[in-house]
């Protein structure tokens, strides 16, 4: 299902040794991102996000539920590196107000300097989690983010925030 620039998906694994049952949302998402040369209907950085999502489910199936976010974050970073994706962990992001730095926060993972990945290990994703990722996207020149939940049921949300909407990118 697609809502206001947010790709929503949820999956249920029968056991840890099998690939999870994939719902129509991910099937459609993967079909739209398989050919990076196809502009019509393709998602921005779709090839990267598809590889991250496939790796997310591999990590979830291997580790299962119940660990702290830090464990999943480390495992996901290691798994993404093993599929030749460049991953930076705990990336500092400065927040500006009227062109002056006023604060700093840290993104869990940044993949290929293009996609912010926020890792959660909660019962279910709530709107506040999306807001957190949206703020990360608004504060950077990156336009795509993934919110990954290693909860009782693996979940993901894909957010996009165009640089055209970021007035701070233009100099005063």
Secondary structure, 3 states (H helix, E strand, C coil): CEECCEEEEECECCCCCCCCECCHHHHHHHHHHCCCCCCCCCCCCHHHHHHHHHHHHHHHHHHCCCCCHHHHHHHHHHHHHHCCCCEEEEEEEEEEECCEEEEEEEEEEEECCCEEEEEECCCCCCHHHHHHHHHHHHHCCCCEEEEEEECCCEEEEEEECCHHHCHHHCCC
